[in-house]
């Protein structure tokens, strides 16, 4: 885990490509103060409602808010404990680390939420060391026999509008359009899931309940399975596109840094 954090940190902070999240703006402007109108200023700036109460012309001063609120949601499920090249959970951790370090590099505040049936919420931070600790804590979360539900929608909507990255394998399609946040979906997969190479009888373990199964894999069975995954992903991407939710799929053998950069450019 320390190697992953070191590699990701070096990749993000050693990049010459500049601010990875710089395309995003802050939430506009924040109120600064009320001051008396000075002769010669644009009268359009006068706040007439407050001026009437104070019996003198005044102007509301604002300052630009550049700091972003970044939230990263990790959808916990047993199916993340799988991988032919490396575990999907390891790719998810690198994804979270890359997003977290990039936010800090851009001087933004970032918080991480891990969710199955209830949240594990790591408080917002601008500290590199804190994010490193968060990644280590997440790596110790037990994934087997876990699965998320959609109650994270109500939970996340309690918080200030943020830039939200949702990380998971998305074998269930959550109603992300109900979130008030600007949302991005990051789908973590292993190519073996979509192109299985099984032959004959194979013993399988369901990571959701740890039940063992023996299944016979013939060419026709593989074909049906692949069709099922294709239909699921077609529905997933159709939904995301229809709701204008930007997304990317990252396989366990792909460059996480590059895929995120491509999504955000």
MARLO-806128 format. One record per residue (C-alpha): residue number from 1; x, y, z. Coordinates in steps of 0.5 Angstrom, whole numbers, plus 500, padded with zeros to 3 digits. Layout:
<atoms>
<atom><nr>NUM</nr><X>X</X><Y>Y</Y><Z>Z</Z></atom>
...
</atoms>
This chain:
<atoms>
<atom><nr>1</nr><X>500</X><Y>500</Y><Z>500</Z></atom>
<atom><nr>2</nr><X>506</X><Y>505</Y><Z>502</Z></atom>
<atom><nr>3</nr><X>509</X><Y>503</Y><Z>495</Z></atom>
<atom><nr>4</nr><X>502</X><Y>505</Y><Z>491</Z></atom>
<atom><nr>5</nr><X>501</X><Y>512</Y><Z>495</Z></atom>
<atom><nr>6</nr><X>509</X><Y>514</Y><Z>494</Z></atom>
<atom><nr>7</nr><X>508</X><Y>512</Y><Z>486</Z></atom>
<atom><nr>8</nr><X>501</X><Y>516</Y><Z>486</Z></atom>
<atom><nr>9</nr><X>504</X><Y>522</Y><Z>490</Z></atom>
<atom><nr>10</nr><X>510</X><Y>522</Y><Z>485</Z></atom>
<atom><nr>11</nr><X>506</X><Y>521</Y><Z>479</Z></atom>
<atom><nr>12</nr><X>501</X><Y>527</Y><Z>481</Z></atom>
<atom><nr>13</nr><X>506</X><Y>532</Y><Z>484</Z></atom>
<atom><nr>14</nr><X>511</X><Y>531</Y><Z>479</Z></atom>
<atom><nr>15</nr><X>507</X><Y>532</Y><Z>473</Z></atom>
<atom><nr>16</nr><X>508</X><Y>538</Y><Z>468</Z></atom>
<atom><nr>17</nr><X>501</X><Y>538</Y><Z>466</Z></atom>
<atom><nr>18</nr><X>499</X><Y>543</Y><Z>471</Z></atom>
<atom><nr>19</nr><X>492</X><Y>543</Y><Z>474</Z></atom>
<atom><nr>20</nr><X>489</X><Y>537</Y><Z>473</Z></atom>
<atom><nr>21</nr><X>482</X><Y>539</Y><Z>476</Z></atom>
<atom><nr>22</nr><X>483</X><Y>547</Y><Z>473</Z></atom>
<atom><nr>23</nr><X>477</X><Y>546</Y><Z>468</Z></atom>
<atom><nr>24</nr><X>473</X><Y>546</Y><Z>474</Z></atom>
<atom><nr>25</nr><X>471</X><Y>553</Y><Z>477</Z></atom>
<atom><nr>26</nr><X>469</X><Y>555</Y><Z>484</Z></atom>
<atom><nr>27</nr><X>462</X><Y>556</Y><Z>486</Z></atom>
<atom><nr>28</nr><X>462</X><Y>563</Y><Z>484</Z></atom>
<atom><nr>29</nr><X>463</X><Y>569</Y><Z>489</Z></atom>
<atom><nr>30</nr><X>463</X><Y>569</Y><Z>496</Z></atom>
<atom><nr>31</nr><X>460</X><Y>575</Y><Z>500</Z></atom>
<atom><nr>32</nr><X>465</X><Y>579</Y><Z>503</Z></atom>
<atom><nr>33</nr><X>462</X><Y>586</Y><Z>506</Z></atom>
<atom><nr>34</nr><X>457</X><Y>591</Y><Z>506</Z></atom>
<atom><nr>35</nr><X>460</X><Y>598</Y><Z>504</Z></atom>
<atom><nr>36</nr><X>458</X><Y>605</Y><Z>503</Z></atom>
<atom><nr>37</nr><X>457</X><Y>607</Y><Z>496</Z></atom>
<atom><nr>38</nr><X>462</X><Y>612</Y><Z>493</Z></atom>
<atom><nr>39</nr><X>460</X><Y>618</Y><Z>488</Z></atom>
<atom><nr>40</nr><X>462</X><Y>616</Y><Z>481</Z></atom>
<atom><nr>41</nr><X>461</X><Y>608</Y><Z>482</Z></atom>
<atom><nr>42</nr><X>456</X><Y>604</Y><Z>478</Z></atom>
<atom><nr>43</nr><X>449</X><Y>605</Y><Z>481</Z></atom>
<atom><nr>44</nr><X>448</X><Y>598</Y><Z>478</Z></atom>
<atom><nr>45</nr><X>452</X><Y>596</Y><Z>484</Z></atom>
<atom><nr>46</nr><X>447</X><Y>599</Y><Z>489</Z></atom>
<atom><nr>47</nr><X>443</X><Y>594</Y><Z>493</Z></atom>
<atom><nr>48</nr><X>437</X><Y>598</Y><Z>494</Z></atom>
<atom><nr>49</nr><X>434</X><Y>593</Y><Z>499</Z></atom>
<atom><nr>50</nr><X>439</X><Y>594</Y><Z>504</Z></atom>
<atom><nr>51</nr><X>440</X><Y>601</Y><Z>502</Z></atom>
<atom><nr>52</nr><X>433</X><Y>603</Y><Z>504</Z></atom>
<atom><nr>53</nr><X>434</X><Y>599</Y><Z>511</Z></atom>
<atom><nr>54</nr><X>440</X><Y>603</Y><Z>512</Z></atom>
<atom><nr>55</nr><X>437</X><Y>610</Y><Z>509</Z></atom>
<atom><nr>56</nr><X>444</X><Y>610</Y><Z>505</Z></atom>
<atom><nr>57</nr><X>446</X><Y>607</Y><Z>499</Z></atom>
<atom><nr>58</nr><X>451</X><Y>601</Y><Z>500</Z></atom>
<atom><nr>59</nr><X>454</X><Y>596</Y><Z>496</Z></atom>
<atom><nr>60</nr><X>455</X><Y>589</Y><Z>497</Z></atom>
<atom><nr>61</nr><X>462</X><Y>587</Y><Z>496</Z></atom>
<atom><nr>62</nr><X>464</X><Y>580</Y><Z>494</Z></atom>
<atom><nr>63</nr><X>470</X><Y>576</Y><Z>492</Z></atom>
<atom><nr>64</nr><X>471</X><Y>570</Y><Z>488</Z></atom>
<atom><nr>65</nr><X>471</X><Y>563</Y><Z>491</Z></atom>
<atom><nr>66</nr><X>476</X><Y>559</Y><Z>487</Z></atom>
<atom><nr>67</nr><X>477</X><Y>553</Y><Z>492</Z></atom>
<atom><nr>68</nr><X>473</X><Y>547</Y><Z>490</Z></atom>
<atom><nr>69</nr><X>469</X><Y>542</Y><Z>495</Z></atom>
<atom><nr>70</nr><X>471</X><Y>535</Y><Z>492</Z></atom>
<atom><nr>71</nr><X>468</X><Y>529</Y><Z>494</Z></atom>
<atom><nr>72</nr><X>470</X><Y>522</Y><Z>493</Z></atom>
<atom><nr>73</nr><X>465</X><Y>516</Y><Z>494</Z></atom>
<atom><nr>74</nr><X>467</X><Y>509</Y><Z>494</Z></atom>
<atom><nr>75</nr><X>462</X><Y>504</Y><Z>493</Z></atom>
<atom><nr>76</nr><X>464</X><Y>498</Y><Z>497</Z></atom>
<atom><nr>77</nr><X>462</X><Y>491</Y><Z>494</Z></atom>
<atom><nr>78</nr><X>465</X><Y>484</Y><Z>495</Z></atom>
<atom><nr>79</nr><X>465</X><Y>484</Y><Z>487</Z></atom>
<atom><nr>80</nr><X>471</X><Y>489</Y><Z>488</Z></atom>
<atom><nr>81</nr><X>475</X><Y>483</Y><Z>491</Z></atom>
<atom><nr>82</nr><X>477</X><Y>480</Y><Z>484</Z></atom>
<atom><nr>83</nr><X>482</X><Y>481</Y><Z>479</Z></atom>
<atom><nr>84</nr><X>486</X><Y>477</Y><Z>474</Z></atom>
<atom><nr>85</nr><X>492</X><Y>483</Y><Z>473</Z></atom>
<atom><nr>86</nr><X>491</X><Y>486</Y><Z>480</Z></atom>
<atom><nr>87</nr><X>485</X><Y>487</Y><Z>485</Z></atom>
<atom><nr>88</nr><X>480</X><Y>492</Y><Z>482</Z></atom>
<atom><nr>89</nr><X>480</X><Y>494</Y><Z>490</Z></atom>
<atom><nr>90</nr><X>487</X><Y>496</Y><Z>488</Z></atom>
<atom><nr>91</nr><X>486</X><Y>500</Y><Z>482</Z></atom>
<atom><nr>92</nr><X>480</X><Y>503</Y><Z>486</Z></atom>
<atom><nr>93</nr><X>485</X><Y>505</Y><Z>491</Z></atom>
<atom><nr>94</nr><X>490</X><Y>508</Y><Z>486</Z></atom>
<atom><nr>95</nr><X>484</X><Y>512</Y><Z>483</Z></atom>
<atom><nr>96</nr><X>482</X><Y>515</Y><Z>490</Z></atom>
<atom><nr>97</nr><X>489</X><Y>517</Y><Z>491</Z></atom>
<atom><nr>98</nr><X>490</X><Y>520</Y><Z>484</Z></atom>
<atom><nr>99</nr><X>484</X><Y>524</Y><Z>485</Z></atom>
<atom><nr>100</nr><X>485</X><Y>526</Y><Z>492</Z></atom>
<atom><nr>101</nr><X>493</X><Y>528</Y><Z>491</Z></atom>
<atom><nr>102</nr><X>490</X><Y>532</Y><Z>485</Z></atom>
<atom><nr>103</nr><X>485</X><Y>536</Y><Z>489</Z></atom>
<atom><nr>104</nr><X>491</X><Y>538</Y><Z>494</Z></atom>
<atom><nr>105</nr><X>495</X><Y>540</Y><Z>489</Z></atom>
<atom><nr>106</nr><X>490</X><Y>545</Y><Z>486</Z></atom>
<atom><nr>107</nr><X>489</X><Y>547</Y><Z>493</Z></atom>
<atom><nr>108</nr><X>482</X><Y>544</Y><Z>494</Z></atom>
<atom><nr>109</nr><X>479</X><Y>541</Y><Z>500</Z></atom>
<atom><nr>110</nr><X>477</X><Y>533</Y><Z>499</Z></atom>
<atom><nr>111</nr><X>473</X><Y>528</Y><Z>503</Z></atom>
<atom><nr>112</nr><X>472</X><Y>521</Y><Z>502</Z></atom>
<atom><nr>113</nr><X>466</X><Y>517</Y><Z>503</Z></atom>
<atom><nr>114</nr><X>466</X><Y>509</Y><Z>503</Z></atom>
<atom><nr>115</nr><X>459</X><Y>506</Y><Z>503</Z></atom>
<atom><nr>116</nr><X>456</X><Y>500</Y><Z>503</Z></atom>
<atom><nr>117</nr><X>449</X><Y>500</Y><Z>507</Z></atom>
<atom><nr>118</nr><X>452</X><Y>506</Y><Z>512</Z></atom>
<atom><nr>119</nr><X>458</X><Y>511</Y><Z>511</Z></atom>
<atom><nr>120</nr><X>465</X><Y>511</Y><Z>513</Z></atom>
<atom><nr>121</nr><X>466</X><Y>519</Y><Z>512</Z></atom>
<atom><nr>122</nr><X>473</X><Y>521</Y><Z>512</Z></atom>
<atom><nr>123</nr><X>473</X><Y>529</Y><Z>514</Z></atom>
<atom><nr>124</nr><X>475</X><Y>534</Y><Z>509</Z></atom>
<atom><nr>125</nr><X>482</X><Y>536</Y><Z>508</Z></atom>
<atom><nr>126</nr><X>488</X><Y>539</Y><Z>504</Z></atom>
<atom><nr>127</nr><X>493</X><Y>535</Y><Z>508</Z></atom>
<atom><nr>128</nr><X>497</X><Y>530</Y><Z>503</Z></atom>
<atom><nr>129</nr><X>499</X><Y>526</Y><Z>510</Z></atom>
<atom><nr>130</nr><X>492</X><Y>526</Y><Z>512</Z></atom>
<atom><nr>131</nr><X>490</X><Y>523</Y><Z>505</Z></atom>
<atom><nr>132</nr><X>495</X><Y>518</Y><Z>505</Z></atom>
<atom><nr>133</nr><X>492</X><Y>516</Y><Z>512</Z></atom>
<atom><nr>134</nr><X>485</X><Y>515</Y><Z>509</Z></atom>
<atom><nr>135</nr><X>488</X><Y>511</Y><Z>503</Z></atom>
<atom><nr>136</nr><X>491</X><Y>506</Y><Z>508</Z></atom>
<atom><nr>137</nr><X>485</X><Y>506</Y><Z>512</Z></atom>
<atom><nr>138</nr><X>481</X><Y>504</Y><Z>506</Z></atom>
<atom><nr>139</nr><X>485</X><Y>499</Y><Z>504</Z></atom>
<atom><nr>140</nr><X>484</X><Y>495</Y><Z>511</Z></atom>
<atom><nr>141</nr><X>476</X><Y>495</Y><Z>509</Z></atom>
<atom><nr>142</nr><X>473</X><Y>488</Y><Z>509</Z></atom>
<atom><nr>143</nr><X>470</X><Y>488</Y><Z>502</Z></atom>
<atom><nr>144</nr><X>467</X><Y>481</Y><Z>502</Z></atom>
<atom><nr>145</nr><X>460</X><Y>479</Y><Z>504</Z></atom>
<atom><nr>146</nr><X>459</X><Y>487</Y><Z>503</Z></atom>
<atom><nr>147</nr><X>454</X><Y>491</Y><Z>498</Z></atom>
<atom><nr>148</nr><X>452</X><Y>498</Y><Z>497</Z></atom>
<atom><nr>149</nr><X>445</X><Y>500</Y><Z>497</Z></atom>
<atom><nr>150</nr><X>442</X><Y>507</Y><Z>494</Z></atom>
<atom><nr>151</nr><X>441</X><Y>510</Y><Z>501</Z></atom>
<atom><nr>152</nr><X>448</X><Y>514</Y><Z>499</Z></atom>
<atom><nr>153</nr><X>444</X><Y>519</Y><Z>495</Z></atom>
<atom><nr>154</nr><X>440</X><Y>522</Y><Z>501</Z></atom>
<atom><nr>155</nr><X>447</X><Y>522</Y><Z>505</Z></atom>
<atom><nr>156</nr><X>451</X><Y>526</Y><Z>500</Z></atom>
<atom><nr>157</nr><X>445</X><Y>531</Y><Z>499</Z></atom>
<atom><nr>158</nr><X>446</X><Y>533</Y><Z>506</Z></atom>
<atom><nr>159</nr><X>453</X><Y>536</Y><Z>504</Z></atom>
<atom><nr>160</nr><X>454</X><Y>543</Y><Z>501</Z></atom>
<atom><nr>161</nr><X>454</X><Y>542</Y><Z>493</Z></atom>
<atom><nr>162</nr><X>461</X><Y>539</Y><Z>491</Z></atom>
<atom><nr>163</nr><X>465</X><Y>536</Y><Z>485</Z></atom>
<atom><nr>164</nr><X>463</X><Y>528</Y><Z>486</Z></atom>
<atom><nr>165</nr><X>467</X><Y>522</Y><Z>484</Z></atom>
<atom><nr>166</nr><X>463</X><Y>516</Y><Z>484</Z></atom>
<atom><nr>167</nr><X>468</X><Y>510</Y><Z>484</Z></atom>
<atom><nr>168</nr><X>466</X><Y>502</Y><Z>484</Z></atom>
<atom><nr>169</nr><X>465</X><Y>497</Y><Z>479</Z></atom>
<atom><nr>170</nr><X>457</X><Y>499</Y><Z>478</Z></atom>
<atom><nr>171</nr><X>454</X><Y>492</Y><Z>477</Z></atom>
<atom><nr>172</nr><X>448</X><Y>496</Y><Z>480</Z></atom>
<atom><nr>173</nr><X>446</X><Y>502</Y><Z>477</Z></atom>
<atom><nr>174</nr><X>445</X><Y>507</Y><Z>482</Z></atom>
<atom><nr>175</nr><X>440</X><Y>513</Y><Z>481</Z></atom>
<atom><nr>176</nr><X>446</X><Y>518</Y><Z>480</Z></atom>
<atom><nr>177</nr><X>442</X><Y>524</Y><Z>477</Z></atom>
<atom><nr>178</nr><X>438</X><Y>525</Y><Z>484</Z></atom>
<atom><nr>179</nr><X>445</X><Y>527</Y><Z>487</Z></atom>
<atom><nr>180</nr><X>445</X><Y>535</Y><Z>487</Z></atom>
<atom><nr>181</nr><X>453</X><Y>535</Y><Z>486</Z></atom>
<atom><nr>182</nr><X>456</X><Y>535</Y><Z>479</Z></atom>
<atom><nr>183</nr><X>458</X><Y>528</Y><Z>479</Z></atom>
<atom><nr>184</nr><X>463</X><Y>523</Y><Z>475</Z></atom>
<atom><nr>185</nr><X>462</X><Y>516</Y><Z>475</Z></atom>
<atom><nr>186</nr><X>469</X><Y>512</Y><Z>475</Z></atom>
<atom><nr>187</nr><X>468</X><Y>504</Y><Z>473</Z></atom>
<atom><nr>188</nr><X>473</X><Y>500</Y><Z>475</Z></atom>
<atom><nr>189</nr><X>473</X><Y>493</Y><Z>472</Z></atom>
<atom><nr>190</nr><X>478</X><Y>487</Y><Z>470</Z></atom>
<atom><nr>191</nr><X>478</X><Y>485</Y><Z>463</Z></atom>
<atom><nr>192</nr><X>477</X><Y>477</Y><Z>465</Z></atom>
<atom><nr>193</nr><X>470</X><Y>479</Y><Z>468</Z></atom>
<atom><nr>194</nr><X>468</X><Y>481</Y><Z>461</Z></atom>
<atom><nr>195</nr><X>472</X><Y>476</Y><Z>457</Z></atom>
<atom><nr>196</nr><X>472</X><Y>470</Y><Z>461</Z></atom>
<atom><nr>197</nr><X>477</X><Y>464</Y><Z>459</Z></atom>
<atom><nr>198</nr><X>474</X><Y>459</Y><Z>463</Z></atom>
<atom><nr>199</nr><X>473</X><Y>452</Y><Z>460</Z></atom>
<atom><nr>200</nr><X>469</X><Y>446</Y><Z>463</Z></atom>
<atom><nr>201</nr><X>467</X><Y>445</Y><Z>470</Z></atom>
<atom><nr>202</nr><X>470</X><Y>451</Y><Z>475</Z></atom>
<atom><nr>203</nr><X>469</X><Y>452</Y><Z>482</Z></atom>
<atom><nr>204</nr><X>467</X><Y>459</Y><Z>484</Z></atom>
<atom><nr>205</nr><X>466</X><Y>463</Y><Z>490</Z></atom>
<atom><nr>206</nr><X>460</X><Y>469</Y><Z>490</Z></atom>
<atom><nr>207</nr><X>464</X><Y>474</Y><Z>494</Z></atom>
<atom><nr>208</nr><X>457</X><Y>477</Y><Z>496</Z></atom>
<atom><nr>209</nr><X>455</X><Y>471</Y><Z>501</Z></atom>
<atom><nr>210</nr><X>462</X><Y>467</Y><Z>500</Z></atom>
<atom><nr>211</nr><X>457</X><Y>461</Y><Z>498</Z></atom>
<atom><nr>212</nr><X>461</X><Y>456</Y><Z>493</Z></atom>
<atom><nr>213</nr><X>458</X><Y>454</Y><Z>486</Z></atom>
<atom><nr>214</nr><X>461</X><Y>449</Y><Z>481</Z></atom>
<atom><nr>215</nr><X>459</X><Y>451</Y><Z>474</Z></atom>
<atom><nr>216</nr><X>460</X><Y>448</Y><Z>467</Z></atom>
<atom><nr>217</nr><X>463</X><Y>453</Y><Z>462</Z></atom>
<atom><nr>218</nr><X>461</X><Y>451</Y><Z>455</Z></atom>
<atom><nr>219</nr><X>462</X><Y>456</Y><Z>449</Z></atom>
<atom><nr>220</nr><X>455</X><Y>457</Y><Z>449</Z></atom>
<atom><nr>221</nr><X>455</X><Y>459</Y><Z>457</Z></atom>
<atom><nr>222</nr><X>461</X><Y>464</Y><Z>456</Z></atom>
<atom><nr>223</nr><X>457</X><Y>467</Y><Z>450</Z></atom>
<atom><nr>224</nr><X>451</X><Y>468</Y><Z>454</Z></atom>
<atom><nr>225</nr><X>455</X><Y>471</Y><Z>460</Z></atom>
<atom><nr>226</nr><X>458</X><Y>476</Y><Z>455</Z></atom>
<atom><nr>227</nr><X>452</X><Y>478</Y><Z>452</Z></atom>
<atom><nr>228</nr><X>449</X><Y>479</Y><Z>459</Z></atom>
<atom><nr>229</nr><X>455</X><Y>484</Y><Z>461</Z></atom>
<atom><nr>230</nr><X>454</X><Y>487</Y><Z>454</Z></atom>
<atom><nr>231</nr><X>447</X><Y>489</Y><Z>455</Z></atom>
<atom><nr>232</nr><X>448</X><Y>491</Y><Z>463</Z></atom>
<atom><nr>233</nr><X>454</X><Y>496</Y><Z>460</Z></atom>
<atom><nr>234</nr><X>450</X><Y>498</Y><Z>455</Z></atom>
<atom><nr>235</nr><X>444</X><Y>500</Y><Z>460</Z></atom>
<atom><nr>236</nr><X>449</X><Y>503</Y><Z>464</Z></atom>
<atom><nr>237</nr><X>452</X><Y>508</Y><Z>459</Z></atom>
<atom><nr>238</nr><X>446</X><Y>510</Y><Z>456</Z></atom>
<atom><nr>239</nr><X>443</X><Y>512</Y><Z>463</Z></atom>
<atom><nr>240</nr><X>450</X><Y>516</Y><Z>464</Z></atom>
<atom><nr>241</nr><X>449</X><Y>519</Y><Z>458</Z></atom>
<atom><nr>242</nr><X>442</X><Y>521</Y><Z>458</Z></atom>
<atom><nr>243</nr><X>443</X><Y>524</Y><Z>465</Z></atom>
<atom><nr>244</nr><X>449</X><Y>528</Y><Z>462</Z></atom>
<atom><nr>245</nr><X>454</X><Y>524</Y><Z>467</Z></atom>
<atom><nr>246</nr><X>461</X><Y>524</Y><Z>465</Z></atom>
<atom><nr>247</nr><X>464</X><Y>517</Y><Z>466</Z></atom>
<atom><nr>248</nr><X>470</X><Y>513</Y><Z>464</Z></atom>
<atom><nr>249</nr><X>472</X><Y>505</Y><Z>465</Z></atom>
<atom><nr>250</nr><X>479</X><Y>504</Y><Z>468</Z></atom>
<atom><nr>251</nr><X>481</X><Y>496</Y><Z>467</Z></atom>
<atom><nr>252</nr><X>486</X><Y>493</Y><Z>472</Z></atom>
<atom><nr>253</nr><X>491</X><Y>493</Y><Z>467</Z></atom>
<atom><nr>254</nr><X>490</X><Y>500</Y><Z>465</Z></atom>
<atom><nr>255</nr><X>494</X><Y>507</Y><Z>467</Z></atom>
<atom><nr>256</nr><X>489</X><Y>510</Y><Z>472</Z></atom>
<atom><nr>257</nr><X>493</X><Y>517</Y><Z>472</Z></atom>
<atom><nr>258</nr><X>492</X><Y>517</Y><Z>464</Z></atom>
<atom><nr>259</nr><X>485</X><Y>515</Y><Z>464</Z></atom>
<atom><nr>260</nr><X>483</X><Y>520</Y><Z>469</Z></atom>
<atom><nr>261</nr><X>486</X><Y>526</Y><Z>466</Z></atom>
<atom><nr>262</nr><X>483</X><Y>524</Y><Z>459</Z></atom>
<atom><nr>263</nr><X>476</X><Y>524</Y><Z>463</Z></atom>
<atom><nr>264</nr><X>477</X><Y>531</Y><Z>466</Z></atom>
<atom><nr>265</nr><X>481</X><Y>535</Y><Z>460</Z></atom>
</atoms>
